[in-house]
Amino acid sequence: MHNGQRFPIIGISCSFKRRESRDPRPDRFYVNADYVRSVAAAGGIPVVLPHMLPPCGASPDAMELAIHNYLSSFDGLLLSGGGDVDPALYGEQPHPELDGVDRERDAFEIALARAARGMEIPVLAICRGIQVLNVSAGGTLIQDISDQVPCSIMHDAGDRISRSDVSHPVRVVPDSILGRIIEVQGCEPEIWVNSLHHQAIKEVAGGFRVVALSSKDGIIEAIEALDHPFCVGVQWHPEAMTVRDETSRKLFAEFIRAAKSFRLFKRGS
């Protein structure tokens, strides 16, 4: 057996930047390197997934088949951070602070999230990713925490501190995948996380449960699927903290372990 077959292949969703009028560079897909490095350091093979959809007007069956074929090459799915999810997808009008909406990316990643859950492919959803995961299953979002949540702390701390610096504590449910990963004991112990978001989950989708809350204001910080071996979403950015934070490294290590198990038992290779 080729050595490469031992390593799980992880698809990583990405952002898209359209060419600007005075910019000689073409349209491009991109992802922050920390996602790639964290997956590779944990033992996975990272592959960036551009959001490519069937032609406009394709039937739902054609869309489902295309997404299934896309995912069939992968052993794990990482839904990465990025711009805001279109609020029309959860029945709301846009807030004035809405930023970076990419409807093609939304459609692609929501389809990926639904298919991955159905196929029981391990999923790690980060920042925007946890929001996509929630919306894909019928949940809703807080569009702007500072405006819509009275007495909330500053969650969008990216302009004040480094991405790798912790910002606030979160309480983790011990009896959860996340709790077992970080080996917590007792009732809702705290871990410290970074904070680079202005949106968060409002109503949790059916089939998911909350497994971490901000200790300061109760904002939802992590969810897990109830009917899936490993489908975990976190609101913080563990990929930016893996160099110096053991909890972040453990989260990626467990994600890759789940992807290895999926490869072995579902694919037989």
NUTOR-375998 format. One line per 5 residues: number of its first residue (from 1); for each residue y, z, x of C-alpha. Coordinates in Angstrom, 2 decimals, padded with zeros to 5 digits. Each point is the difference from the previous one (the first is absolute). Layout:
BEGIN
NUM) Y,Z,X | ...
END
This chain:
BEGIN
1) 000.00,000.00,000.00 | 003.45,-000.87,001.30 | 001.95,003.10,001.04 | 002.93,-000.96,-002.25 | -002.19,000.45,-003.05
6) -000.04,003.76,000.56 | 003.71,000.33,-000.62 | 001.33,-000.10,-003.56 | 002.58,-002.65,-000.81 | 003.10,001.45,-001.66
11) 002.39,-002.16,-001.98 | 003.63,001.16,000.25 | 002.53,-001.16,-002.58 | 003.34,-001.16,001.36 | 003.62,-000.83,-000.74
16) 001.65,-003.40,-000.26 | 003.38,-001.11,001.33 | 001.45,-003.27,-001.19 | 001.98,-002.14,002.42 | 003.74,000.57,-000.31
21) 002.46,-002.89,000.10 | 001.30,000.70,003.53 | -003.30,001.28,001.38 | -002.00,-002.59,001.97 | -003.20,001.97,-000.45
26) -002.33,-001.13,-002.83 | -001.34,002.06,-002.90 | -002.30,002.69,001.34 | -002.49,002.67,-001.02 | 000.12,003.22,002.01
31) -001.22,003.60,000.16 | 001.10,002.98,002.10 | -002.14,000.25,003.11 | -000.82,003.67,-000.66 | -002.40,-001.01,-002.79
36) -001.86,-002.35,002.32 | -000.11,002.49,002.86 | -001.21,002.85,-002.22 | -002.84,-002.05,-001.48 | -001.05,-001.26,003.43
41) 000.18,003.46,001.59 | -002.27,001.36,-002.73 | -002.61,-002.69,000.64 | 000.86,-002.73,-002.50 | 000.88,-003.66,000.46
46) 003.44,-000.50,-001.60 | 000.74,-003.28,-001.77 | 003.37,-000.67,-001.64 | -000.26,-001.32,-003.57 | 002.77,-002.42,-001.06
51) 000.49,-000.01,-003.75 | -001.39,-003.38,-000.98 | -000.65,-000.58,-003.69 | -001.61,-002.86,-001.95 | 002.48,-002.66,-001.22
56) 002.35,000.96,-002.83 | -001.74,-000.42,-003.32 | -003.48,000.74,001.32 | -002.27,001.74,-002.50 | -000.70,003.75,000.25
61) -003.58,-000.85,000.96 | 001.25,-002.15,002.88 | 002.25,002.83,001.17 | -002.84,002.52,-000.17 | -002.33,-002.30,001.94
66) 002.61,-000.69,002.68 | 000.69,003.71,000.53 | -003.73,000.82,000.03 | -000.61,-002.69,002.62 | 002.95,001.28,002.02
71) -001.32,003.56,000.02 | -003.62,-000.95,000.64 | 000.76,-000.43,003.71 | 001.27,003.56,000.39 | -001.47,003.48,000.22
76) 003.19,001.90,-000.78 | 003.46,-000.60,-001.45 | 003.21,001.58,001.26 | 002.93,-000.41,-002.40 | 003.06,000.33,002.23
81) 003.61,001.01,-000.58 | 002.86,-002.28,-000.93 | 002.47,-000.75,-002.78 | 000.06,001.41,-003.52 | -002.50,-001.02,-002.68
86) 001.51,-002.00,-002.88 | 000.62,002.56,-002.78 | -000.81,-002.64,-002.61 | -003.63,000.55,001.00 | 000.14,003.51,-001.46
91) 002.32,-000.75,-002.91 | 003.40,001.06,001.34 | 003.37,-001.59,000.71 | 001.12,-000.08,003.65 | 001.96,002.93,001.42
96) 003.19,-000.86,001.97 | -001.64,001.27,003.20 | -003.01,-002.32,-000.35 | -000.54,-001.80,003.30 | -002.21,-002.62,001.59
101) -001.98,-001.16,-003.04 | -002.48,-002.78,000.81 | -001.76,-001.04,-003.21 | -002.56,-002.18,001.77 | -000.97,002.90,002.24
106) -000.17,002.30,-003.03 | -002.33,-002.36,-001.87 | -002.22,-000.50,003.03 | -000.31,003.65,000.96 | -000.56,001.21,-003.56
111) -002.82,-002.53,-000.30 | -001.37,001.17,003.37 | 000.14,003.65,-001.04 | -001.82,-000.62,-003.27 | -002.67,-002.14,001.64
116) -000.53,002.45,002.87 | -000.57,002.83,-002.45 | -002.47,-002.11,-001.95 | -001.85,-001.02,003.17 | 000.14,003.58,001.38
121) 001.67,-001.19,003.19 | 001.62,002.95,001.81 | 003.77,000.08,-000.57 | 002.74,001.82,001.88 | 003.38,-000.48,-001.71
126) 003.16,001.03,001.84 | 003.53,000.50,-001.40 | 000.60,-003.17,-002.06 | -003.79,-000.28,000.02 | -000.53,003.19,-002.02
131) 002.55,-001.31,-002.49 | -001.80,-003.36,-000.28 | -003.30,001.83,-000.45 | 001.44,002.11,-002.82 | 001.71,-002.90,-001.79
136) -003.13,-002.15,000.32 | -001.86,002.52,-002.17 | 002.75,000.53,-002.58 | 002.13,002.72,001.59 | 003.80,000.14,000.29
141) 002.54,000.75,002.73 | 003.17,001.98,000.56 | 002.36,-002.82,000.99 | 002.46,002.15,001.97 | -000.88,003.62,000.77
146) 003.50,001.15,000.97 | 001.44,-001.24,-003.30 | -002.87,000.69,-002.39 | -001.46,003.29,001.27 | 002.50,002.90,-000.15
151) -000.06,002.36,003.00 | -002.33,-002.28,001.98 | 000.06,000.08,003.79 | 000.95,-003.01,002.13 | -003.17,-002.11,000.06
156) 001.55,-003.09,001.59 | 000.58,001.59,003.39 | -000.39,-003.14,002.10 | 003.71,-000.25,000.88 | 000.14,003.60,001.25
161) -003.15,000.43,002.08 | -002.70,-002.02,001.75 | -002.82,-001.46,-002.11 | -002.44,002.19,001.90 | 001.89,003.25,-000.64
166) -001.19,002.29,-002.79 | 002.45,000.68,-002.80 | -001.51,002.37,-002.58 | -003.25,001.78,-000.96 | -002.49,-001.11,-002.66
171) -002.68,002.08,-001.73 | -003.48,-001.53,000.12 | -002.80,000.69,-002.48 | -002.91,001.32,002.11 | -002.73,-001.46,-002.25
176) 000.96,-003.61,000.64 | -000.71,-002.78,002.47 | 003.36,000.67,001.65 | -000.65,003.75,000.09 | -003.41,-000.48,001.61
181) 001.40,-002.45,002.54 | 002.52,002.49,001.30 | -002.51,002.85,-000.34 | 002.27,002.24,-002.02 | -001.07,003.38,-001.29
186) 001.29,002.18,-002.84 | 002.33,-000.95,-002.84 | 002.28,-002.99,000.48 | 000.84,000.36,003.72 | 002.96,-001.90,001.40
191) 000.28,-002.82,002.50 | 003.23,-001.49,001.31 | 000.68,-003.70,-000.49 | 002.71,-002.57,000.67 | 001.98,-001.37,-002.94
196) 001.32,-003.56,-000.25 | 000.10,-000.82,-003.71 | 002.44,000.10,-002.91 | -002.61,-000.62,-002.71 | -003.14,001.90,-001.00
201) -002.66,000.26,-002.69 | 001.23,001.21,-003.40 | -003.00,-000.28,-002.33 | -003.37,-000.06,001.75 | -002.29,-002.84,-001.09
206) -003.24,000.72,-001.80 | -002.94,000.25,002.37 | 002.08,001.73,002.69 | 000.86,003.60,000.77 | 002.84,001.59,001.95
211) -001.20,001.62,003.25 | 003.31,000.83,001.73 | 003.50,000.97,-001.12 | 003.26,000.52,001.86 | 000.31,003.76,000.48
216) 003.76,-000.17,-000.47 | 000.41,-001.96,-003.25 | -003.43,-000.92,-001.40 | 000.20,-003.73,000.73 | -003.50,-001.54,000.03
221) -001.02,-000.65,003.60 | -003.66,-001.07,-000.25 | -002.52,-001.23,-002.57 | -003.71,-000.86,000.02 | -002.13,-002.13,-002.30
226) -002.58,001.94,-001.98 | -002.58,-002.78,-000.17 | 000.05,-001.26,003.59 | -001.53,001.20,003.30 | 003.30,-000.35,001.91
231) 003.20,-001.08,-001.74 | 002.83,002.15,001.33 | 003.74,-000.49,-000.28 | 002.64,001.95,001.94 | 003.76,-000.19,-000.43
236) 000.78,000.76,003.65 | -000.62,-002.22,003.05 | -002.97,001.34,002.01 | -000.12,-003.20,002.07 | 003.35,001.01,001.55
241) -001.34,003.42,001.03 | -003.46,-000.71,001.45 | 001.16,000.26,003.62 | 000.77,003.71,-000.30 | -001.40,001.19,-003.34
246) -003.70,000.86,-000.32 | 000.06,-000.04,-003.81 | 001.20,-003.62,000.01 | -002.70,-000.99,002.49 | -002.65,001.70,-002.14
251) 001.15,-001.90,-003.08 | -000.39,-003.36,001.74 | -003.29,001.07,001.56 | -001.43,000.89,-003.41 | 001.27,-003.27,-001.49
256) -001.77,-001.97,002.72 | -003.14,002.12,-000.42 | 000.00,-000.88,-003.71 | 000.45,-003.68,000.87 | -002.95,000.17,002.42
261) -002.16,001.53,-002.73 | 001.09,-002.69,-002.43 | -000.92,-002.68,002.52 | -003.41,001.51,000.66 | -001.10,000.84,-003.52
266) 001.72,-002.70,-002.05 | -000.22,-002.90,002.44 | -003.13,000.98,001.88 | 001.45,-000.80,003.41
END
